[in-house]
């Protein structure tokens, strides 16, 4: 059953959003609400999203060292001059 106005035309529908709010912001707010609800339902997602990357960050931070000490290198001497032999 449809609602008609006094002239017999259909009544205008209510606006989907308030004039000051853009549709993009409404979608973003709905997404934040949905994800927050999901985190409350499943707290292990906090572990996956926050704790595990921090653990990996610390592991890689301690495992990777950029200090080059006692590193062996190879030297190719294309010309056997006395100056190059002194460098090698």
PDB file of N, CA, C and O in Angstrom:
ATOM      1  N   UNK A   1       0.849  -1.166   0.000  1.00  0.00           N
ATOM      2  CA  UNK A   1       0.000   0.000   0.000  1.00  0.00           C
ATOM      3  C   UNK A   1       0.893   1.227   0.000  1.00  0.00           C
ATOM      4  O   UNK A   1       1.787   1.330   0.840  1.00  0.00           O
ATOM      5  N   UNK A   2       0.678   2.157  -0.915  1.00  0.00           N
ATOM      6  CA  UNK A   2       1.509   3.350  -1.011  1.00  0.00           C
ATOM      7  C   UNK A   2       0.783   4.534  -0.405  1.00  0.00           C
ATOM      8  O   UNK A   2      -0.446   4.581  -0.357  1.00  0.00           O
ATOM      9  N   UNK A   3       1.563   5.475   0.050  1.00  0.00           N
ATOM     10  CA  UNK A   3       1.011   6.685   0.642  1.00  0.00           C
ATOM     11  C   UNK A   3       0.931   7.752  -0.435  1.00  0.00           C
ATOM     12  O   UNK A   3       1.909   8.007  -1.139  1.00  0.00           O
ATOM     13  N   UNK A   4      -0.204   8.359  -0.560  1.00  0.00           N
ATOM     14  CA  UNK A   4      -0.341   9.423  -1.553  1.00  0.00           C
ATOM     15  C   UNK A   4      -0.639  10.727  -0.855  1.00  0.00           C
ATOM     16  O   UNK A   4      -1.258  10.756   0.209  1.00  0.00           O
ATOM     17  N   UNK A   5      -0.193  11.797  -1.464  1.00  0.00           N
ATOM     18  CA  UNK A   5      -0.423  13.124  -0.915  1.00  0.00           C
ATOM     19  C   UNK A   5      -1.803  13.626  -1.301  1.00  0.00           C
ATOM     20  O   UNK A   5      -2.578  12.890  -1.912  1.00  0.00           O
ATOM     21  N   UNK A   6      -2.124  14.872  -0.953  1.00  0.00           N
ATOM     22  CA  UNK A   6      -3.448  15.410  -1.243  1.00  0.00           C
ATOM     23  C   UNK A   6      -3.720  15.529  -2.742  1.00  0.00           C
ATOM     24  O   UNK A   6      -4.880  15.533  -3.154  1.00  0.00           O
ATOM     25  N   UNK A   7      -2.685  15.625  -3.555  1.00  0.00           N
ATOM     26  CA  UNK A   7      -2.901  15.757  -4.997  1.00  0.00           C
ATOM     27  C   UNK A   7      -2.950  14.411  -5.690  1.00  0.00           C
ATOM     28  O   UNK A   7      -3.170  14.346  -6.899  1.00  0.00           O
ATOM     29  N   UNK A   8      -2.749  13.342  -4.946  1.00  0.00           N
ATOM     30  CA  UNK A   8      -2.781  12.012  -5.531  1.00  0.00           C
ATOM     31  C   UNK A   8      -1.412  11.495  -5.926  1.00  0.00           C
ATOM     32  O   UNK A   8      -1.293  10.342  -6.339  1.00  0.00           O
ATOM     33  N   UNK A   9      -0.366  12.320  -5.812  1.00  0.00           N
ATOM     34  CA  UNK A   9       0.981  11.856  -6.159  1.00  0.00           C
ATOM     35  C   UNK A   9       1.603  11.175  -4.947  1.00  0.00           C
ATOM     36  O   UNK A   9       1.167  11.378  -3.813  1.00  0.00           O
ATOM     37  N   UNK A  10       2.610  10.377  -5.195  1.00  0.00           N
ATOM     38  CA  UNK A  10       3.288   9.665  -4.109  1.00  0.00           C
ATOM     39  C   UNK A  10       4.022  10.663  -3.221  1.00  0.00           C
ATOM     40  O   UNK A  10       4.570  11.654  -3.705  1.00  0.00           O
ATOM     41  N   UNK A  11       4.026  10.394  -1.923  1.00  0.00           N
ATOM     42  CA  UNK A  11       4.713  11.266  -0.971  1.00  0.00           C
ATOM     43  C   UNK A  11       6.217  11.134  -1.180  1.00  0.00           C
ATOM     44  O   UNK A  11       6.695  10.034  -1.456  1.00  0.00           O
ATOM     45  N   UNK A  12       6.977  12.219  -1.057  1.00  0.00           N
ATOM     46  CA  UNK A  12       8.430  12.130  -1.237  1.00  0.00           C
ATOM     47  C   UNK A  12       9.048  11.288  -0.126  1.00  0.00           C
ATOM     48  O   UNK A  12       8.645  11.362   1.035  1.00  0.00           O
ATOM     49  N   UNK A  13      10.027  10.496  -0.509  1.00  0.00           N
ATOM     50  CA  UNK A  13      10.704   9.637   0.463  1.00  0.00           C
ATOM     51  C   UNK A  13      11.605  10.485   1.346  1.00  0.00           C
ATOM     52  O   UNK A  13      12.079  11.545   0.936  1.00  0.00           O
ATOM     53  N   UNK A  14      11.833  10.013   2.546  1.00  0.00           N
ATOM     54  CA  UNK A  14      12.732  10.711   3.464  1.00  0.00           C
ATOM     55  C   UNK A  14      14.146  10.627   2.905  1.00  0.00           C
ATOM     56  O   UNK A  14      14.497   9.627   2.279  1.00  0.00           O
ATOM     57  N   UNK A  15      14.961  11.650   3.114  1.00  0.00           N
ATOM     58  CA  UNK A  15      16.328  11.598   2.589  1.00  0.00           C
ATOM     59  C   UNK A  15      17.105  10.454   3.233  1.00  0.00           C
ATOM     60  O   UNK A  15      16.910  10.138   4.407  1.00  0.00           O
ATOM     61  N   UNK A  16      17.984   9.844   2.453  1.00  0.00           N
ATOM     62  CA  UNK A  16      18.760   8.706   2.938  1.00  0.00           C
ATOM     63  C   UNK A  16      19.754   9.122   4.013  1.00  0.00           C
ATOM     64  O   UNK A  16      20.129   8.304   4.854  1.00  0.00           O
ATOM     65  N   UNK A  17      20.184  10.369   4.001  1.00  0.00           N
ATOM     66  CA  UNK A  17      21.135  10.848   5.003  1.00  0.00           C
ATOM     67  C   UNK A  17      20.885  12.329   5.249  1.00  0.00           C
ATOM     68  O   UNK A  17      20.245  13.019   4.455  1.00  0.00           O
ATOM     69  N   UNK A  18      21.407  12.785   6.359  1.00  0.00           N
ATOM     70  CA  UNK A  18      21.210  14.191   6.684  1.00  0.00           C
ATOM     71  C   UNK A  18      22.019  15.055   5.717  1.00  0.00           C
ATOM     72  O   UNK A  18      23.016  14.584   5.171  1.00  0.00           O
ATOM     73  N   UNK A  19      21.617  16.295   5.494  1.00  0.00           N
ATOM     74  CA  UNK A  19      22.286  17.139   4.503  1.00  0.00           C
ATOM     75  C   UNK A  19      23.769  17.375   4.782  1.00  0.00           C
ATOM     76  O   UNK A  19      24.532  17.585   3.839  1.00  0.00           O
ATOM     77  N   UNK A  20      24.199  17.348   6.028  1.00  0.00           N
ATOM     78  CA  UNK A  20      25.596  17.628   6.345  1.00  0.00           C
ATOM     79  C   UNK A  20      26.508  16.423   6.253  1.00  0.00           C
ATOM     80  O   UNK A  20      27.725  16.577   6.349  1.00  0.00           O
ATOM     81  N   UNK A  21      25.970  15.237   6.071  1.00  0.00           N
ATOM     82  CA  UNK A  21      26.776  14.024   6.075  1.00  0.00           C
ATOM     83  C   UNK A  21      26.869  13.471   4.660  1.00  0.00           C
ATOM     84  O   UNK A  21      25.855  13.290   3.986  1.00  0.00           O
ATOM     85  N   UNK A  22      28.081  13.206   4.221  1.00  0.00           N
ATOM     86  CA  UNK A  22      28.235  12.637   2.888  1.00  0.00           C
ATOM     87  C   UNK A  22      28.037  11.128   2.949  1.00  0.00           C
ATOM     88  O   UNK A  22      28.198  10.511   4.002  1.00  0.00           O
ATOM     89  N   UNK A  23      27.694  10.552   1.831  1.00  0.00           N
ATOM     90  CA  UNK A  23      27.497   9.108   1.765  1.00  0.00           C
ATOM     91  C   UNK A  23      28.772   8.338   2.053  1.00  0.00           C
ATOM     92  O   UNK A  23      28.737   7.239   2.607  1.00  0.00           O
ATOM     93  N   UNK A  24      29.896   8.924   1.670  1.00  0.00           N
ATOM     94  CA  UNK A  24      31.177   8.261   1.895  1.00  0.00           C
ATOM     95  C   UNK A  24      31.466   8.128   3.391  1.00  0.00           C
ATOM     96  O   UNK A  24      31.956   7.094   3.844  1.00  0.00           O
ATOM     97  N   UNK A  25      31.162   9.175   4.150  1.00  0.00           N
ATOM     98  CA  UNK A  25      31.384   9.126   5.599  1.00  0.00           C
ATOM     99  C   UNK A  25      30.437   8.142   6.268  1.00  0.00           C
ATOM    100  O   UNK A  25      30.816   7.462   7.222  1.00  0.00           O
ATOM    101  N   UNK A  26      29.214   8.065   5.774  1.00  0.00           N
ATOM    102  CA  UNK A  26      28.256   7.111   6.341  1.00  0.00           C
ATOM    103  C   UNK A  26      28.727   5.680   6.103  1.00  0.00           C
ATOM    104  O   UNK A  26      28.617   4.833   6.989  1.00  0.00           O
ATOM    105  N   UNK A  27      29.247   5.411   4.918  1.00  0.00           N
ATOM    106  CA  UNK A  27      29.767   4.072   4.625  1.00  0.00           C
ATOM    107  C   UNK A  27      30.968   3.760   5.500  1.00  0.00           C
ATOM    108  O   UNK A  27      31.107   2.644   5.999  1.00  0.00           O
ATOM    109  N   UNK A  28      31.844   4.756   5.686  1.00  0.00           N
ATOM    110  CA  UNK A  28      33.014   4.550   6.533  1.00  0.00           C
ATOM    111  C   UNK A  28      32.601   4.274   7.973  1.00  0.00           C
ATOM    112  O   UNK A  28      33.156   3.383   8.616  1.00  0.00           O
ATOM    113  N   UNK A  29      31.632   5.032   8.487  1.00  0.00           N
ATOM    114  CA  UNK A  29      31.152   4.820   9.860  1.00  0.00           C
ATOM    115  C   UNK A  29      30.517   3.441   9.994  1.00  0.00           C
ATOM    116  O   UNK A  29      30.697   2.771  11.011  1.00  0.00           O
ATOM    117  N   UNK A  30      29.776   3.013   8.976  1.00  0.00           N
ATOM    118  CA  UNK A  30      29.174   1.681   9.020  1.00  0.00           C
ATOM    119  C   UNK A  30      30.250   0.605   9.013  1.00  0.00           C
ATOM    120  O   UNK A  30      30.115  -0.406   9.703  1.00  0.00           O
ATOM    121  N   UNK A  31      31.312   0.807   8.246  1.00  0.00           N
ATOM    122  CA  UNK A  31      32.409  -0.158   8.210  1.00  0.00           C
ATOM    123  C   UNK A  31      33.120  -0.233   9.555  1.00  0.00           C
ATOM    124  O   UNK A  31      33.444  -1.325  10.022  1.00  0.00           O
ATOM    125  N   UNK A  32      33.367   0.913  10.183  1.00  0.00           N
ATOM    126  CA  UNK A  32      34.008   0.930  11.501  1.00  0.00           C
ATOM    127  C   UNK A  32      33.134   0.224  12.526  1.00  0.00           C
ATOM    128  O   UNK A  32      33.639  -0.538  13.350  1.00  0.00           O
ATOM    129  N   UNK A  33      31.839   0.467  12.484  1.00  0.00           N
ATOM    130  CA  UNK A  33      30.919  -0.190  13.408  1.00  0.00           C
ATOM    131  C   UNK A  33      30.912  -1.699  13.189  1.00  0.00           C
ATOM    132  O   UNK A  33      30.928  -2.469  14.149  1.00  0.00           O
ATOM    133  N   UNK A  34      30.887  -2.118  11.935  1.00  0.00           N
ATOM    134  CA  UNK A  34      30.877  -3.551  11.622  1.00  0.00           C
ATOM    135  C   UNK A  34      32.154  -4.224  12.111  1.00  0.00           C
ATOM    136  O   UNK A  34      32.098  -5.293  12.719  1.00  0.00           O
ATOM    137  N   UNK A  35      33.307  -3.606  11.849  1.00  0.00           N
ATOM    138  CA  UNK A  35      34.575  -4.199  12.265  1.00  0.00           C
ATOM    139  C   UNK A  35      34.714  -4.195  13.785  1.00  0.00           C
ATOM    140  O   UNK A  35      35.257  -5.145  14.350  1.00  0.00           O
ATOM    141  N   UNK A  36      34.241  -3.159  14.451  1.00  0.00           N
ATOM    142  CA  UNK A  36      34.288  -3.122  15.916  1.00  0.00           C
ATOM    143  C   UNK A  36      33.436  -4.231  16.509  1.00  0.00           C
ATOM    144  O   UNK A  36      33.838  -4.885  17.471  1.00  0.00           O
ATOM    145  N   UNK A  37      32.266  -4.438  15.938  1.00  0.00           N
ATOM    146  CA  UNK A  37      31.396  -5.522  16.403  1.00  0.00           C
ATOM    147  C   UNK A  37      32.073  -6.872  16.199  1.00  0.00           C
ATOM    148  O   UNK A  37      31.978  -7.752  17.054  1.00  0.00           O
ATOM    149  N   UNK A  38      32.756  -7.036  15.068  1.00  0.00           N
ATOM    150  CA  UNK A  38      33.438  -8.298  14.786  1.00  0.00           C
ATOM    151  C   UNK A  38      34.570  -8.543  15.776  1.00  0.00           C
ATOM    152  O   UNK A  38      34.777  -9.679  16.203  1.00  0.00           O
ATOM    153  N   UNK A  39      35.304  -7.500  16.149  1.00  0.00           N
ATOM    154  CA  UNK A  39      36.400  -7.654  17.111  1.00  0.00           C
ATOM    155  C   UNK A  39      35.855  -8.027  18.481  1.00  0.00           C
ATOM    156  O   UNK A  39      36.457  -8.836  19.187  1.00  0.00           O
ATOM    157  N   UNK A  40      34.721  -7.447  18.865  1.00  0.00           N
ATOM    158  CA  UNK A  40      34.118  -7.779  20.160  1.00  0.00           C
ATOM    159  C   UNK A  40      33.660  -9.235  20.160  1.00  0.00           C
ATOM    160  O   UNK A  40      33.794  -9.928  21.169  1.00  0.00           O
ATOM    161  N   UNK A  41      33.124  -9.699  19.047  1.00  0.00           N
ATOM    162  CA  UNK A  41      32.670 -11.090  18.967  1.00  0.00           C
ATOM    163  C   UNK A  41      33.831 -12.073  18.968  1.00  0.00           C
ATOM    164  O   UNK A  41      33.729 -13.157  19.543  1.00  0.00           O
ATOM    165  N   UNK A  42      34.941 -11.698  18.325  1.00  0.00           N
ATOM    166  CA  UNK A  42      36.076 -12.611  18.191  1.00  0.00           C
ATOM    167  C   UNK A  42      37.357 -11.898  18.617  1.00  0.00           C
ATOM    168  O   UNK A  42      38.035 -11.307  17.777  1.00  0.00           O
ATOM    169  N   UNK A  43      37.702 -11.941  19.909  1.00  0.00           N
ATOM    170  CA  UNK A  43      38.880 -11.213  20.394  1.00  0.00           C
ATOM    171  C   UNK A  43      40.203 -11.740  19.835  1.00  0.00           C
ATOM    172  O   UNK A  43      41.216 -11.044  19.908  1.00  0.00           O
ATOM    173  N   UNK A  44      40.213 -12.946  19.282  1.00  0.00           N
ATOM    174  CA  UNK A  44      41.466 -13.448  18.721  1.00  0.00           C
ATOM    175  C   UNK A  44      41.898 -12.636  17.507  1.00  0.00           C
ATOM    176  O   UNK A  44      43.067 -12.687  17.124  1.00  0.00           O
ATOM    177  N   UNK A  45      40.990 -11.894  16.898  1.00  0.00           N
ATOM    178  CA  UNK A  45      41.375 -11.050  15.766  1.00  0.00           C
ATOM    179  C   UNK A  45      42.290  -9.914  16.217  1.00  0.00           C
ATOM    180  O   UNK A  45      43.093  -9.427  15.421  1.00  0.00           O
ATOM    181  N   UNK A  46      42.187  -9.484  17.469  1.00  0.00           N
ATOM    182  CA  UNK A  46      43.120  -8.479  17.999  1.00  0.00           C
ATOM    183  C   UNK A  46      44.520  -9.071  18.039  1.00  0.00           C
ATOM    184  O   UNK A  46      45.497  -8.398  17.708  1.00  0.00           O
ATOM    185  N   UNK A  47      44.614 -10.331  18.446  1.00  0.00           N
ATOM    186  CA  UNK A  47      45.901 -11.015  18.473  1.00  0.00           C
ATOM    187  C   UNK A  47      46.508 -11.058  17.076  1.00  0.00           C
ATOM    188  O   UNK A  47      47.691 -10.766  16.900  1.00  0.00           O
ATOM    189  N   UNK A  48      45.714 -11.414  16.101  1.00  0.00           N
ATOM    190  CA  UNK A  48      46.212 -11.532  14.732  1.00  0.00           C
ATOM    191  C   UNK A  48      46.568 -10.164  14.159  1.00  0.00           C
ATOM    192  O   UNK A  48      47.569 -10.033  13.456  1.00  0.00           O
ATOM    193  N   UNK A  49      45.776  -9.162  14.446  1.00  0.00           N
ATOM    194  CA  UNK A  49      45.973  -7.846  13.835  1.00  0.00           C
ATOM    195  C   UNK A  49      47.058  -7.022  14.514  1.00  0.00           C
ATOM    196  O   UNK A  49      47.713  -6.222  13.845  1.00  0.00           O
ATOM    197  N   UNK A  50      47.273  -7.185  15.808  1.00  0.00           N
ATOM    198  CA  UNK A  50      48.198  -6.307  16.521  1.00  0.00           C
ATOM    199  C   UNK A  50      49.393  -7.027  17.128  1.00  0.00           C
ATOM    200  O   UNK A  50      50.530  -6.585  16.966  1.00  0.00           O
ATOM    201  N   UNK A  51      49.149  -8.124  17.822  1.00  0.00           N
ATOM    202  CA  UNK A  51      50.217  -8.759  18.594  1.00  0.00           C
ATOM    203  C   UNK A  51      51.198  -9.507  17.695  1.00  0.00           C
ATOM    204  O   UNK A  51      52.408  -9.359  17.863  1.00  0.00           O
ATOM    205  N   UNK A  52      50.714 -10.298  16.756  1.00  0.00           N
ATOM    206  CA  UNK A  52      51.617 -11.072  15.908  1.00  0.00           C
ATOM    207  C   UNK A  52      52.531 -10.193  15.049  1.00  0.00           C
ATOM    208  O   UNK A  52      53.715 -10.510  14.936  1.00  0.00           O
ATOM    209  N   UNK A  53      52.051  -9.116  14.443  1.00  0.00           N
ATOM    210  CA  UNK A  53      52.997  -8.251  13.726  1.00  0.00           C
ATOM    211  C   UNK A  53      54.059  -7.627  14.634  1.00  0.00           C
ATOM    212  O   UNK A  53      55.195  -7.429  14.203  1.00  0.00           O
ATOM    213  N   UNK A  54      53.706  -7.317  15.874  1.00  0.00           N
ATOM    214  CA  UNK A  54      54.709  -6.774  16.797  1.00  0.00           C
ATOM    215  C   UNK A  54      55.773  -7.821  17.115  1.00  0.00           C
ATOM    216  O   UNK A  54      56.959  -7.499  17.182  1.00  0.00           O
ATOM    217  N   UNK A  55      55.357  -9.072  17.311  1.00  0.00           N
ATOM    218  CA  UNK A  55      56.315 -10.151  17.569  1.00  0.00           C
ATOM    219  C   UNK A  55      57.253 -10.311  16.378  1.00  0.00           C
ATOM    220  O   UNK A  55      58.463 -10.445  16.555  1.00  0.00           O
ATOM    221  N   UNK A  56      56.700 -10.297  15.164  1.00  0.00           N
ATOM    222  CA  UNK A  56      57.533 -10.424  13.971  1.00  0.00           C
ATOM    223  C   UNK A  56      58.488  -9.242  13.833  1.00  0.00           C
ATOM    224  O   UNK A  56      59.630  -9.416  13.408  1.00  0.00           O
ATOM    225  N   UNK A  57      58.038  -8.060  14.184  1.00  0.00           N
ATOM    226  CA  UNK A  57      58.889  -6.879  14.114  1.00  0.00           C
ATOM    227  C   UNK A  57      60.098  -7.028  15.036  1.00  0.00           C
ATOM    228  O   UNK A  57      61.222  -6.721  14.641  1.00  0.00           O
ATOM    229  N   UNK A  58      59.872  -7.492  16.250  1.00  0.00           N
ATOM    230  CA  UNK A  58      60.982  -7.682  17.184  1.00  0.00           C
ATOM    231  C   UNK A  58      61.905  -8.811  16.741  1.00  0.00           C
ATOM    232  O   UNK A  58      63.124  -8.695  16.868  1.00  0.00           O
ATOM    233  N   UNK A  59      61.341  -9.903  16.222  1.00  0.00           N
ATOM    234  CA  UNK A  59      62.180 -11.006  15.750  1.00  0.00           C
ATOM    235  C   UNK A  59      63.083 -10.565  14.606  1.00  0.00           C
ATOM    236  O   UNK A  59      64.281 -10.851  14.613  1.00  0.00           O
ATOM    237  N   UNK A  60      62.519  -9.873  13.629  1.00  0.00           N
ATOM    238  CA  UNK A  60      63.331  -9.412  12.512  1.00  0.00           C
ATOM    239  C   UNK A  60      64.309  -8.336  12.954  1.00  0.00           C
ATOM    240  O   UNK A  60      65.413  -8.252  12.416  1.00  0.00           O
ATOM    241  N   UNK A  61      63.930  -7.518  13.913  1.00  0.00           N
ATOM    242  CA  UNK A  61      64.825  -6.481  14.412  1.00  0.00           C
ATOM    243  C   UNK A  61      66.052  -7.055  15.089  1.00  0.00           C
ATOM    244  O   UNK A  61      67.152  -6.526  14.931  1.00  0.00           O
ATOM    245  N   UNK A  62      65.879  -8.122  15.836  1.00  0.00           N
ATOM    246  CA  UNK A  62      67.020  -8.755  16.490  1.00  0.00           C
ATOM    247  C   UNK A  62      67.771  -9.679  15.545  1.00  0.00           C
ATOM    248  O   UNK A  62      68.974  -9.883  15.714  1.00  0.00           O
ATOM    249  N   UNK A  63      67.100 -10.235  14.568  1.00  0.00           N
ATOM    250  CA  UNK A  63      67.739 -11.187  13.663  1.00  0.00           C
ATOM    251  C   UNK A  63      68.544 -10.542  12.558  1.00  0.00           C
ATOM    252  O   UNK A  63      69.498 -11.142  12.061  1.00  0.00           O
ATOM    253  N   UNK A  64      68.188  -9.346  12.165  1.00  0.00           N
ATOM    254  CA  UNK A  64      68.875  -8.676  11.072  1.00  0.00           C
ATOM    255  C   UNK A  64      69.838  -7.649  11.656  1.00  0.00           C
ATOM    256  O   UNK A  64      69.434  -6.742  12.383  1.00  0.00           O
ATOM    257  N   UNK A  65      71.083  -7.805  11.334  1.00  0.00           N
ATOM    258  CA  UNK A  65      72.093  -6.856  11.795  1.00  0.00           C
ATOM    259  C   UNK A  65      72.768  -6.251  10.569  1.00  0.00           C
ATOM    260  O   UNK A  65      73.199  -6.975   9.672  1.00  0.00           O
ATOM    261  N   UNK A  66      72.856  -4.949  10.532  1.00  0.00           N
ATOM    262  CA  UNK A  66      73.479  -4.277   9.406  1.00  0.00           C
ATOM    263  C   UNK A  66      74.933  -3.912   9.688  1.00  0.00           C
ATOM    264  O   UNK A  66      75.551  -3.189   8.906  1.00  0.00           O
ATOM    265  N   UNK A  67      75.481  -4.400  10.792  1.00  0.00           N
ATOM    266  CA  UNK A  67      76.882  -4.146  11.117  1.00  0.00           C
ATOM    267  C   UNK A  67      77.746  -5.134  10.342  1.00  0.00           C
ATOM    268  O   UNK A  67      77.660  -6.344  10.551  1.00  0.00           O
ATOM    269  N   UNK A  68      78.570  -4.614   9.455  1.00  0.00           N
ATOM    270  CA  UNK A  68      79.437  -5.465   8.640  1.00  0.00           C
ATOM    271  C   UNK A  68      80.795  -5.572   9.318  1.00  0.00           C
ATOM    272  O   UNK A  68      81.651  -4.708   9.131  1.00  0.00           O
ATOM    273  N   UNK A  69      80.999  -6.612  10.095  1.00  0.00           N
ATOM    274  CA  UNK A  69      82.286  -6.849  10.739  1.00  0.00           C
ATOM    275  C   UNK A  69      82.791  -8.214  10.303  1.00  0.00           C
ATOM    276  O   UNK A  69      82.033  -9.181  10.227  1.00  0.00           O
ATOM    277  N   UNK A  70      84.081  -8.273  10.019  1.00  0.00           N
ATOM    278  CA  UNK A  70      84.740  -9.511   9.613  1.00  0.00           C
ATOM    279  C   UNK A  70      84.062 -10.142   8.398  1.00  0.00           C
ATOM    280  O   UNK A  70      83.826 -11.349   8.352  1.00  0.00           O
ATOM    281  N   UNK A  71      83.760  -9.306   7.432  1.00  0.00           N
ATOM    282  CA  UNK A  71      83.118  -9.774   6.216  1.00  0.00           C
ATOM    283  C   UNK A  71      84.180 -10.009   5.152  1.00  0.00           C
ATOM    284  O   UNK A  71      84.999  -9.130   4.883  1.00  0.00           O
ATOM    285  N   UNK A  72      84.168 -11.179   4.553  1.00  0.00           N
ATOM    286  CA  UNK A  72      85.137 -11.510   3.515  1.00  0.00           C
ATOM    287  C   UNK A  72      84.607 -11.028   2.170  1.00  0.00           C
ATOM    288  O   UNK A  72      83.426 -11.180   1.858  1.00  0.00           O
ATOM    289  N   UNK A  73      85.500 -10.449   1.386  1.00  0.00           N
ATOM    290  CA  UNK A  73      85.123  -9.986   0.055  1.00  0.00           C
ATOM    291  C   UNK A  73      86.096 -10.559  -0.963  1.00  0.00           C
ATOM    292  O   UNK A  73      87.202 -10.969  -0.611  1.00  0.00           O
ATOM    293  N   UNK A  74      85.691 -10.586  -2.203  1.00  0.00           N
ATOM    294  CA  UNK A  74      86.560 -11.029  -3.296  1.00  0.00           C
ATOM    295  C   UNK A  74      86.949  -9.840  -4.149  1.00  0.00           C
ATOM    296  O   UNK A  74      86.138  -8.944  -4.387  1.00  0.00           O
ATOM    297  N   UNK A  75      88.190  -9.831  -4.610  1.00  0.00           N
ATOM    298  CA  UNK A  75      88.688  -8.741  -5.439  1.00  0.00           C
ATOM    299  C   UNK A  75      89.134  -9.331  -6.767  1.00  0.00           C
ATOM    300  O   UNK A  75      89.894 -10.298  -6.798  1.00  0.00           O
ATOM    301  N   UNK A  76      88.664  -8.752  -7.858  1.00  0.00           N
ATOM    302  CA  UNK A  76      89.067  -9.181  -9.195  1.00  0.00           C
ATOM    303  C   UNK A  76      90.094  -8.180  -9.706  1.00  0.00           C
ATOM    304  O   UNK A  76      89.813  -6.988  -9.830  1.00  0.00           O
ATOM    305  N   UNK A  77      91.286  -8.682  -9.999  1.00  0.00           N
ATOM    306  CA  UNK A  77      92.344  -7.821 -10.528  1.00  0.00           C
ATOM    307  C   UNK A  77      92.417  -8.046 -12.037  1.00  0.00           C
ATOM    308  O   UNK A  77      92.884  -9.090 -12.493  1.00  0.00           O
ATOM    309  N   UNK A  78      91.956  -7.069 -12.801  1.00  0.00           N
ATOM    310  CA  UNK A  78      91.977  -7.221 -14.252  1.00  0.00           C
ATOM    311  C   UNK A  78      93.331  -6.820 -14.831  1.00  0.00           C
ATOM    312  O   UNK A  78      93.735  -7.317 -15.882  1.00  0.00           O
ATOM    313  N   UNK A  79      94.006  -5.948 -14.164  1.00  0.00           N
ATOM    314  CA  UNK A  79      95.350  -5.557 -14.602  1.00  0.00           C
ATOM    315  C   UNK A  79      96.292  -5.815 -13.435  1.00  0.00           C
ATOM    316  O   UNK A  79      96.047  -5.363 -12.316  1.00  0.00           O
ATOM    317  N   UNK A  80      97.353  -6.533 -13.699  1.00  0.00           N
ATOM    318  CA  UNK A  80      98.273  -6.913 -12.627  1.00  0.00           C
ATOM    319  C   UNK A  80      99.367  -5.860 -12.461  1.00  0.00           C
ATOM    320  O   UNK A  80     100.542  -6.136 -12.703  1.00  0.00           O
ATOM    321  N   UNK A  81      98.982  -4.664 -12.051  1.00  0.00           N
ATOM    322  CA  UNK A  81      99.965  -3.604 -11.818  1.00  0.00           C
ATOM    323  C   UNK A  81     100.370  -3.622 -10.350  1.00  0.00           C
ATOM    324  O   UNK A  81      99.637  -4.155  -9.517  1.00  0.00           O
ATOM    325  N   UNK A  82     101.507  -3.059 -10.026  1.00  0.00           N
ATOM    326  CA  UNK A  82     101.953  -3.054  -8.626  1.00  0.00           C
ATOM    327  C   UNK A  82     101.000  -2.308  -7.689  1.00  0.00           C
ATOM    328  O   UNK A  82     100.862  -2.696  -6.530  1.00  0.00           O
ATOM    329  N   UNK A  83     100.344  -1.250  -8.161  1.00  0.00           N
ATOM    330  CA  UNK A  83      99.420  -0.488  -7.314  1.00  0.00           C
ATOM    331  C   UNK A  83      98.222  -1.363  -6.933  1.00  0.00           C
ATOM    332  O   UNK A  83      97.791  -1.363  -5.780  1.00  0.00           O
ATOM    333  N   UNK A  84      97.696  -2.093  -7.889  1.00  0.00           N
ATOM    334  CA  UNK A  84      96.537  -2.955  -7.610  1.00  0.00           C
ATOM    335  C   UNK A  84      96.938  -4.095  -6.689  1.00  0.00           C
ATOM    336  O   UNK A  84      96.161  -4.479  -5.814  1.00  0.00           O
ATOM    337  N   UNK A  85      98.148  -4.649  -6.868  1.00  0.00           N
ATOM    338  CA  UNK A  85      98.595  -5.721  -5.971  1.00  0.00           C
ATOM    339  C   UNK A  85      98.749  -5.217  -4.539  1.00  0.00           C
ATOM    340  O   UNK A  85      98.519  -5.973  -3.594  1.00  0.00           O
ATOM    341  N   UNK A  86      99.135  -3.947  -4.361  1.00  0.00           N
ATOM    342  CA  UNK A  86      99.247  -3.375  -3.014  1.00  0.00           C
ATOM    343  C   UNK A  86      97.874  -3.227  -2.355  1.00  0.00           C
ATOM    344  O   UNK A  86      97.749  -3.409  -1.144  1.00  0.00           O
ATOM    345  N   UNK A  87      96.832  -2.895  -3.150  1.00  0.00           N
ATOM    346  CA  UNK A  87      95.482  -2.770  -2.595  1.00  0.00           C
ATOM    347  C   UNK A  87      94.928  -4.122  -2.163  1.00  0.00           C
ATOM    348  O   UNK A  87      94.207  -4.210  -1.170  1.00  0.00           O
ATOM    349  N   UNK A  88      95.259  -5.167  -2.900  1.00  0.00           N
ATOM    350  CA  UNK A  88      94.739  -6.496  -2.579  1.00  0.00           C
ATOM    351  C   UNK A  88      95.536  -7.037  -1.436  1.00  0.00           C
ATOM    352  O   UNK A  88      95.284  -8.153  -0.981  1.00  0.00           O
TER     353      UNK A  88
END
